[in-house]
Amino acid sequence: MTTIQQLAVDTYIIKALEALNFTELTPVQERVIPKVLDGKSLIVQSQTGSGKSHSFIVPIMQKINPKRNEVQAVITAPSRELATQLYQVAVQINQFAPSPIQIVNYIGGTDKARQIEKLHHQQPQLVIGTPGRIFDLMKENALWVQTANMMVIDEADMTLDLGFLTIVDEIASRLSKDLQLMAFSATIPQQLTVFLKKYMDQPETIIVETKEIIADTITNYLIQTRSRDRKEIIYQLLTIGHPYLALIFGNTTEYVDELSLYLKEKGLKVATIHGNIPPRERKKVMKQIRDLEFQYVVASDLAARGIDIPGVSMVINSEVPKELEFFVHRVGRTGRNQLEGTAYTLVTPDDDEAIAQLENKGIEFQTVDIVNNEIVEVTGRQQRKRRKEVTKEVDPTVQGMISRSKKQKVKPGYKKKLKYQISDHKRLEAKRTNRLEQRAQRRKKRDQHHPK
């Protein structure tokens, strides 16, 4: 493992990293930083939280010449929050520079007229921002990016998903012909690969496999909702657990608003974060969250991927995300910096396949329920798995039904009738198996309480 002192960068950058208590490079930093310093164009596949921001910001700041008063590098991010995080990383390093470089953050919801006025007097050396605002300033002939020979597309797959790739294309097409382009992404969809080939001549692809899909400091629990109201279960979890700071995720902005209103009516002070919240309000709410004015935050997946909120002790998934990748991003908001974290996911039987896929990735779950205002472990999910395995076995009765239908001439509609008979038989067998398991569980508990 490479230590930060071994980096081929200026002393001020080492001091900046030491101030953040960096000692060793993460795997993505170890592999990416030397390549960027060598001028390589890269496609880097690495999960959020792997330290990739420093892997490209550190070498870019090393390569920028503070004596050249022109744009030398452009970094795009698909959301205002992500762009601001990158800006803060660069500013922190720049504080230690003997000759600080000019760094700007161009995002929507800020004063464009004032930005244009400043640009007429001085061009920045490092541009960080959202594609839309950067291109707006370019169209106004205010921001001159033609001089830049380095560009980073951060969270490239998210950029593609949100429809910003055409704007990134407009920006990249105006940069220097000897452009060093770097794309960082959790996944590399085919459409993204086709776009990158347009600007990259034999790029190097770096895939950083994470040893653990989520931190081992996170405990994952499943709660079967059955016919209960999810909002009521979430309220119970929040009031039983008394988290330091809880993030509650919903799959849609409509449900996020609905859940926020419900919790507020229950007397909780709740912050709401999603893509439809106006930028100024979202910025204000984020500051309030960081100042610990809120204990509960209800959010869409924008917060899972785009917002870093320190001190999250509990994550609640009101439902399993439609894209399983977002499960990792959601629960990864807690359990950071070796602190313990708890994640609850509310599920129905329809989620069994999705949970099985997550388990195949190495995520472990415990099934719990709320009983008498306490969280207790239950065995329901394992029982259901056993029932599923039983039904997969060859049932002699079902086999007999099928065999008889093959041996004799059947009337029209018989096969449909047979299908219903087999379905009814399997349903009754499953109920019988369930009753036997419940009886066995009761006997086990009785024997534990009244040993012979």
Number of C-alpha atoms within 10 A of each C-alpha: 8 14 12 19 16 10 17 14 18 13 13 16 24 20 17 18 19 13 12 10 9 14 13 15 20 17 18 24 22 17 17 21 22 17 17 22 17 10 16 19 23 22 24 24 21 22 22 18 14 16 15 22 18 21 22 25 21 23 23 24 24 15 17 16 14 17 9 11 13 20 23 27 26 23 26 29 26 27 23 23 23 23 22 21 18 20 21 14 15 22 17 15 22 19 14 17 18 10 11 13 21 17 19 18 24 26 24 18 14 13 10 15 10 9 16 18 11 14 16 11 8 15 20 22 24 26 24 26 26 26 28 19 19 24 19 17 19 18 11 10 13 18 23 19 27 17 16 23 19 25 26 24 22 24 24 29 21 19 23 17 12 11 12 17 21 13 18 22 15 13 20 24 14 14 21 16 13 11 20 22 25 26 24 23 23 18 17 16 13 9 11 18 12 10 14 19 11 11 19 18 12 10 16 14 13 15 16 17 13 12 7 10 15 22 20 15 15 24 20 18 18 22 22 21 17 11 7 9 9 18 16 14 17 20 15 16 20 21 11 13 14 13 19 13 20 25 27 26 30 22 17 15 20 13 17 22 17 14 25 24 15 16 19 12 10 11 9 17 14 20 20 21 26 19 15 10 13 11 16 12 12 20 16 10 19 22 13 13 19 13 9 14 14 18 18 25 25 26 26 25 21 18 23 21 21 21 18 16 17 14 19 25 22 27 29 24 21 23 19 19 19 10 9 13 13 16 20 19 21 24 27 22 27 29 23 19 10 11 14 16 23 20 24 24 25 19 20 14 11 8 13 14 10 16 19 13 12 18 12 10 12 12 19 15 16 15 18 19 20 16 9 7 11 13 15 11 15 16 12 13 17 12 15 15 11 14 17 12 10 14 14 9 8 9 14 9 12 16 11 11 14 15 11 11 13 10 8 8 9 11 7 8 8 12 13 9 11 15 14 12 14 17 13 12 15 16 13 12 16 17 13 12 17 16 12 12 15 13 12 12 13 12 12 12 12 11 11 10 9 8 7 5
